[in-house]
Amino acid sequence: MPKIGMPSCAMMAARWINPLRIAAENGFDAFEITCVYPSAEPENTPPEIIAKAKEILKKSGIEVCVHAPFFDMNIAAFSPGIRKASVLITQKTVDFCAAVGGKTMILHSGTQTYEQIKGIPKEDNPLFKIQWDNNIDSLKQINDYANAKGITVCLENIGFNSVDQSFQDLLEIRKAVGTGLQFTLDFGHARLGEGAEAGIRMLGENIKHIHLHDNHGKRDDHLPVGDGNSDFSGYVDYFKTYSHIITLEVTEISKDPQPMLRSRDNFQKLLS
């Protein structure tokens, strides 16, 4: 059976230590610290908060993972200064992950500055090629830094305006960065693109983490499971045999845990 995880972004208006307490009180198997303001700032976490979190994690037996920041930064930026700062912030997030006892860090590729023209291969787009190469270079730095500290980096499928536009892109990125790089399969993002079935087939055993949330097939809503119209029934056997963390990535700018708890209840009903 999978390890069902709660993310701090489900209660984004609260500091991450409070959602962690909720996760422990409600018997979650895992907890994902989503490093977005105001929930979590990996550069500015007091040592006493880390110590308290480790105490909760030890007592509850919860496995922790960390989602690296993705707002206000771009590891594929044209600007060397922005790129350098983005890599440094991500490496500090690796340090934060290690400090709380995590072994997995979820990461996004960089963002495209200019939208690609449909139908033109990326190798024929010189501006995109620069950002592709910048993304690879940054990911190498981050992945090497993380692996040296015993942290596995899981690159998430994004699409939208990200450097990665397909599962094939993710495979090409991994080939360039190194086989230590693994993947997070986000079912909500996949539904808006090639579909989760293609992701499972193409990324295979290198899927070391999953994001599961609902939508209505038009936007990346990050709803509780059951609040959209996604059909997860065909993946039940896959979920049951999956041995890593499945984070139910509900996103709510609030302090209310009820949407998250509803998502967990609906997911457990699906599994049963």
C-alpha positions in Angstrom: 0.0 0.0 0.0 1.2 3.6 -0.6 2.2 6.1 2.1 -0.6 8.6 2.0 0.8 12.1 2.5 -0.6 15.5 3.5 1.1 18.7 2.1 1.5 21.9 4.0 0.0 23.7 1.0 -3.4 22.2 2.0 -3.3 24.8 4.8 -1.1 27.4 3.1 -2.1 30.3 5.4 -0.7 28.4 8.4 3.0 27.9 9.1 4.0 24.4 8.0 4.5 23.1 11.6 0.8 23.4 12.3 -0.3 21.3 9.3 2.3 18.8 10.4 0.6 18.5 13.8 -2.7 18.0 12.0 -1.2 15.3 9.8 0.2 13.5 12.9 -3.1 13.8 14.8 -5.0 12.3 11.8 -2.8 9.4 11.1 -1.2 10.4 7.8 1.7 8.2 6.7 3.7 11.1 5.2 3.9 14.9 5.1 5.2 17.1 2.3 6.6 20.5 3.3 5.6 22.8 0.3 8.1 25.7 0.4 5.8 28.5 -0.6 5.2 31.7 1.3 3.7 32.0 3.9 3.6 28.3 4.7 7.4 27.5 4.6 10.5 29.4 3.9 13.5 27.0 3.9 16.0 29.8 4.3 14.3 31.3 7.4 13.2 28.4 9.5 14.4 28.7 13.2 16.3 25.7 14.6 13.7 25.3 17.3 10.9 24.7 14.7 13.1 22.1 13.0 13.7 20.4 16.4 9.9 20.5 17.2 9.1 19.0 13.7 11.6 16.2 14.2 10.1 15.4 17.5 6.6 15.2 15.9 7.9 13.1 13.0 9.7 10.7 15.4 6.7 10.2 17.6 4.2 9.8 14.8 6.4 7.7 12.4 5.5 10.1 9.5 7.8 10.1 6.6 8.7 13.7 5.5 9.5 15.0 2.0 10.1 18.6 0.8 8.8 20.5 -2.3 11.3 23.0 -3.4 10.2 26.6 -4.0 8.9 27.5 -7.5 7.5 31.1 -7.1 9.8 34.1 -7.6 12.6 32.1 -9.2 13.6 30.3 -12.4 16.5 27.8 -12.8 16.3 28.2 -16.6 16.3 32.0 -16.6 18.3 33.9 -19.3 19.7 36.1 -16.5 22.8 34.5 -14.9 22.0 36.3 -11.6 18.4 35.0 -11.4 19.6 31.5 -12.4 22.4 31.6 -9.8 20.1 32.8 -7.0 17.5 30.1 -8.0 20.0 27.3 -7.8 21.3 28.6 -4.4 17.8 28.8 -2.9 17.1 25.3 -4.1 20.4 24.0 -2.6 19.4 25.6 0.7 16.1 23.7 0.4 18.2 20.5 0.1 19.9 21.5 3.4 16.4 22.1 4.9 15.2 18.7 3.7 18.2 17.0 5.3 17.7 19.0 8.5 14.2 17.7 9.0 15.1 14.2 8.1 13.7 14.0 4.6 15.1 11.8 1.8 13.1 13.2 -1.1 12.9 16.7 -2.7 10.3 17.5 -5.4 11.5 20.0 -8.0 10.1 21.8 -11.0 12.0 22.5 -14.1 12.5 26.2 -15.0 10.0 28.4 -16.7 10.0 29.4 -20.4 10.3 33.2 -20.9 8.8 33.0 -24.4 6.0 30.7 -25.4 7.0 28.2 -28.1 5.4 28.5 -31.5 3.3 25.4 -32.0 4.6 22.9 -34.5 8.3 24.1 -34.4 10.7 21.5 -32.8 12.5 22.9 -29.8 15.9 22.3 -31.6 14.8 24.9 -34.2 14.0 27.5 -31.5 17.4 29.1 -30.5 15.9 31.0 -27.5 14.3 27.9 -26.1 17.5 26.0 -26.7 19.3 28.5 -24.4 16.7 27.9 -21.6 16.8 24.1 -22.1 20.5 24.1 -21.6 20.3 26.5 -18.7 17.7 24.2 -17.1 20.0 21.1 -17.6 23.0 22.9 -16.1 21.0 24.1 -13.1 19.5 20.6 -12.5 23.0 19.0 -12.6 24.2 21.4 -9.9 21.1 20.8 -7.7 21.0 17.0 -8.3 24.7 16.6 -7.5 24.4 18.7 -4.4 21.3 16.7 -3.2 22.7 13.3 -4.0 25.9 14.1 -2.0 23.6 14.7 1.0 21.6 11.5 0.5 18.6 13.3 -0.9 16.7 12.0 -4.1 15.5 14.8 -6.4 12.2 14.0 -8.1 11.5 16.1 -11.1 7.8 16.8 -11.5 5.9 16.8 -14.8 4.6 20.4 -15.3 3.8 21.3 -18.9 2.1 24.7 -19.1 4.9 27.2 -19.5 7.6 25.0 -18.1 10.8 23.9 -20.0 9.4 20.3 -19.8 6.4 19.9 -22.1 6.1 16.2 -22.3 7.2 12.9 -20.6 9.7 12.5 -23.4 11.2 15.8 -22.3 11.6 14.5 -18.7 13.4 11.4 -20.0 15.8 13.5 -22.1 16.4 15.8 -19.1 17.2 12.8 -16.9 19.6 11.4 -19.5 21.4 14.7 -19.6 21.4 15.3 -15.8 22.2 11.7 -14.6 20.4 8.6 -13.6 20.2 9.7 -9.9 17.4 12.1 -11.0 14.0 10.5 -10.4 10.4 11.7 -11.1 7.2 12.9 -9.4 4.2 12.0 -11.4 1.5 14.6 -10.9 -1.8 13.1 -12.0 -3.6 16.5 -12.2 -0.9 17.9 -14.6 -0.9 14.7 -16.6 -4.7 14.9 -17.1 -4.2 18.3 -18.7 -1.5 16.9 -21.0 -0.7 13.4 -22.2 -2.5 11.5 -19.4 -1.2 9.6 -16.4 -1.3 6.3 -18.2 1.4 7.6 -20.6 3.4 8.9 -17.6 3.3 5.5 -15.8 4.3 3.7 -19.0 7.2 6.1 -20.0 8.6 7.0 -16.6 8.1 3.5 -15.0 10.1 2.5 -12.0 11.7 6.0 -11.8 8.5 7.4 -10.4 9.5 7.7 -6.8 6.8 10.1 -5.7 3.2 11.0 -6.8 1.0 14.1 -6.5 -2.7 13.2 -6.6 -5.4 15.9 -6.8 -8.6 16.6 -8.7 -9.7 19.0 -11.4 -12.4 19.4 -14.1 -10.1 18.8 -17.0 -9.6 22.4 -17.9 -7.4 24.0 -15.2 -4.8 22.9 -12.7 -7.3 23.3 -9.8 -5.6 21.2 -7.1 -8.9 20.1 -5.7 -9.5 17.4 -3.1 -10.0 14.0 -4.6 -13.7 13.7 -5.4 -14.3 17.4 -5.8 -13.6 17.4 -9.6 -14.5 14.9 -12.3 -11.2 12.9 -12.6 -11.7 9.2 -12.9 -9.0 7.5 -10.8 -10.7 4.1 -10.8 -8.4 2.6 -13.5 -5.4 3.3 -11.3 -6.5 1.6 -8.1 -4.3 -1.5 -8.6 -1.3 0.8 -9.4 -1.9 2.8 -6.3 -2.3 -0.3 -4.1 1.1 -1.7 -5.2 2.9 1.7 -5.1 5.4 1.7 -2.2 6.4 5.4 -2.1 4.6 8.6 -1.0 1.4 9.7 -2.7 0.9 13.3 -1.6 -2.8 14.4 -1.9 -1.8 17.8 -3.1 -4.8 19.9 -2.2 -4.0 23.6 -2.4 -6.0 25.9 -0.1 -4.9 29.4 1.0 -6.5 28.8 4.4 -6.0 27.2 7.8 -8.8 24.8 7.5 -7.8 21.1 7.3 -11.2 19.8 6.3 -10.7 19.8 2.5 -7.5 17.8 3.0 -9.2 15.3 5.3 -12.1 14.9 2.8 -9.5 14.2 0.1 -7.9 11.5 2.2 -11.3 9.9 3.0 -12.3 9.8 -0.6 -9.0 8.4 -1.7 -9.2 5.6 1.0 -12.7 4.8 -0.2 -11.3 4.5 -3.7 -8.6 2.1 -2.6 -11.1 0.0 -0.6 
